[in-house]
């Protein structure tokens, strides 16, 4: 079944769109099961795996690779071992979805702001929009969309300025070296990257690594339902970002 799933999935989401020079994408755990259930998740944790077992799901599309740097050894408590033992196949698209995740989040921000002049374009890492709204308005929209009570934010000295652009890059790993007078919405950044961004007049909103990524799963489910009409598509109820802000 996993071969059939991947054949249709990659017609819409080719792996060539990802960072193939370092990423580990594709079928990472194969299985010859005939199961017609698919679970969508950002991370395949022990809790998510238990969910699969409880719901009789043997095909998983996990955004983050369940195998990334490889193993020197493996034990019976590892998720990979348990997947193999229970004939659970795992496909990981990872960075091949990043542009679509960025675009989807920025589009939803635009819709929520009801900004008719809002436009956006792409670079290799982020989705870039032109905006006319203040930071507090955008922060409130982001929190509502991602179902977050709080986000982390770093301001330059002028907290009231209206940025020229908004850059959305879900997850982490983005270094906006040449960005000025903009709002950067991402999952996480290193301390010195934040200092650099603020120095050049940028505001940084951090939503934690996987929250922006997870927001795309509902849209991905809708697309998968069209691509794979003979399968039952589920979004994990146990998948969540490990960080809580209290």
N, C-alpha and C positions, 0 to 999 in steps of 0.2 A: 504493500500500500504506500509506503513512503516514497517509492520511486514515482508512482502516479501523482502523489501530492506535489512533489518537487517539480515534476515536469510541468504541471499547470501553474504552480506558484512562480516559477522563474520566468514564465512568459510575461508576467506583469512586473516582477521584481528580479531582474537579472543580477547575478552576483558580480558582473563586470562593473556595476555601479558602485561597488564597495571599494575599500582600500585593500586591494588584493596583494599589495606588496608586504603586508604584515598581518592582516586579519586572518582569522581561522573561521571560514564560513563554509556552509554546505551541510551535507549529511555527516554528522559527527558520530552518531550511533545508528547503525542500520539494524533492521529487523524484517523478517518475512511475515509479520502478522497480517491478518485480514481485517483488522479493526477499522471501523468507519468513523471513529471519533478523533477529533483533533483539539488539543489544548494550546491556546496562545498565552505566552508568558514573557516577561522580560528576563527573569532569572529562574532557572530550574533548581530551586532549593529543595531540601528534604520535605518541607511542608507542601510544596507544589507537587512533588513526586507522590506523596501520600494522597493528595487530591486526585491524581491520575488513577492510582490504584483503587480508590474508593468509588470513582465514577466510571471505571472500566474504560479508560482512555489509554491507548497505546501508541499514539502519535503526538509528538510535541513540536511546536514551532517556538523555539526559545530565542529571543532576540540576542541575548548575550551568549557567547559560546560556552557550552558546558565543558569543553576541553579547549584550553587556549595555549598554554606553554608546554603541554605534554606532561607525562608522568614518569617518574623513576620507579614508582611502585604503586600498588592500588590495594585497598582493603575492602572488606565486605560492607563497610559503613559509607563508602563513597557513593554519590548519586549515580555516577557512571556505571559502577558495578551493579547497582540495584536496577538500573534501566535494562542492562543486558540480561540480568536474571529474569526480569518480567517482560521481556520482548517488547520493550518500549523504544521506538525509534525517535531520534531527535535531529531536527534540522535547525540550523542557526543562520539567519540572514545577516545579522549584525549591521555593519556599516553600509550594506547595500540599501538599507531603509532610511539612512540618516537624512538625506535630502528631503524625502517625503515627510518624515517626522517634523523637520524644521518648517517645511512649507505648511503643513496642516496646522501646527500650533500658531504660526503667524497669521494664517487665514482666519482662524477662530478668534484671535485677538482683534483683527480688523472687523469682523462681524459684530463682536461684542461692543466695540467702540462706536459702531455705526459711522465710521469715517469714510466718506465717499472718495476722498482724495488720497486715501491710503494706497500706496503701490509698493511692490516689492520685486526683488530680483535675487539671483543666486551667485555665490562664489563657491569655491571647492568645499567649504566647511559649513557655511551658515546661510540662512535666508535673511535678506536685508530689506527692511521696509522704510519708507518715508512716512513720518508721522507728524501730527499736530497736537498731540496730547501731552499733559504733564505726567510726571513719574507716578504720582499717587494714583491717578486714574488707571494707568497701565498695570501697576502693581495689584490693584484691586481686581482687575479683570483676570490677571494671571492666577491669582489665588482662587478665584471662583472657578475658573476653567479646570484647574488641577486639583480642586477640592482640598486646598491647603489653608490652614488657619494663619500661618505665618510663612514668610520667606526671609532669607538673609539679603541685605542690601548694603552696598557701599556707594557713598556719594562723594562727588568732588566738593569743593568749598561752597559753591552755589547750589543749594538743594532745590531751588525753585525753577531752574532753567528748563526749557523744553528742548529735548534733544533733536538733532537733525535726522537721525536714523535710529532704527532699532534692529539689532542683530540677534537672531535666534539660533542657537546651536545646542541641541539637547545633549545630555550626557556630560562629557568632559573632554579634555585634551585639546582645547582650542586656545590659541595664543593670538590675540588680536593686536598685533604689533603696530599697525598703521592706522588704527581706529582712533578718531577724535570726536568729541562732542556727540556721543552716541549713547544709547541704552543697550547694554548687552544682557540678554537673558539666556542663562545656561544652567547646567546642573551644578557644576563645581569648578573652581579655579584655584590654582596655587596662590599662596599668600603674596608672593612677589609679583605675580601676574595681575592680581587685584590692585596692588599699589601702583603698578605701571599704568593700568587702565584709568584709575582715578586721577593720576598725575596729568593725564592728557584730556581731562574734562569729561570722562565717561562715567555713567552710572552702571553698576553691575547688580543684577538681581540673580540670586542663586536659589534654585528650587530643589536642590539635592539631585544626585546623579540620575536616578531612574524615573523621577516623577514626570518629567517632560516626555520621556520615551514612552512611558506607560499610557499617557494620554492618547497615543495613536492606536492603541489596541482595539478600540471600538470601531474605528474606521477600517482597520485591517480585517477585523471580523466580517464586516460588510463586504469587503472586496473578496475575501476568501469564500464567502457564501456564494458569490457569483462564479468564481473560478472553479469551485468544487461543490456543485449542487448535491452530489450524492453523499456528502460527508456532513457530520454534525460538528459545528464549530463552537467551542467554548472559550471564554476568557477566564483565566485563573482567578479564583476568589481568595487565594492564599498569597499570591504574589504581591509584594509591597517593598517600598524602599526601607532599608534597615535603619535609617536615621529618623529620629523624632526630635522636634524642637519643643522644649517644654518651658 
